[in-house]
């Protein structure tokens, strides 16, 4: 196998937009449900969906910001849940799922 073929095979998925990871677990889905319910309860469904849809491609950067804000946010939230949420939001499909949950809960509320 020559060098170019080997490099092409190694970098075939380097810039792929589709995730190759696993689906969301029931615990992760429950945490997303809790977050969506809290957003809808506070009347922030429309701004949250707009924010999630506009910054969807930057979900990894957003999750890293959340990791950085955990020391401040743990004053008002559970730090283990914040850590789990930041890890969940690193995956592209989680942002779309959260947006859908917020929209569904806002319609039924």
Beta strands, then each sheet from edge to edge (+ up, - down):
end
